[in-house]
Amino acid sequence: MMSKENSIRKACEKANHVCDKTQYKEASLIEKIKLTIHLLYCRACRKYTNNNQKLTKIVKDSRIECMSTKEKEALNESLTEAIKEHQD
C-alpha cells in the first residue's frame, strides 16, 4: 500500500514531467488539463513551473551561438589528441 506522502510525491513527479513536456510542446491536451488542475493546489509544482518558464525564456531570448558540427568535430579531435599526449 502506497503512503499518502509517496502518492503526493508521485503526483508531483508526473506534474513536473508534464511541465517539461509542455515547455517542448510535447504534452497532450489531457496532460495539460491535469497539470493545470494540479497547479491549482500544489505550490511546489507552481514554483517549479514558473522557474521552468523563466529558464526557457532566458535561453530563448539569449544570443547564444552554437558550434557547428565541423567545429565540434575539430574540438573533439584536439581534445582526444591532448588526452593521448597526456597519457603517454
Secondary structure, DSSP 8 states (H G I E B T S, - for coil): ---HHHHHHHHHHHHHHHHHHHHTT---HHHHHHHHHHHHH-HHHHHHHHHHHHHHHHHHHS------HHHHHHHHHHHHHHHHHHH-
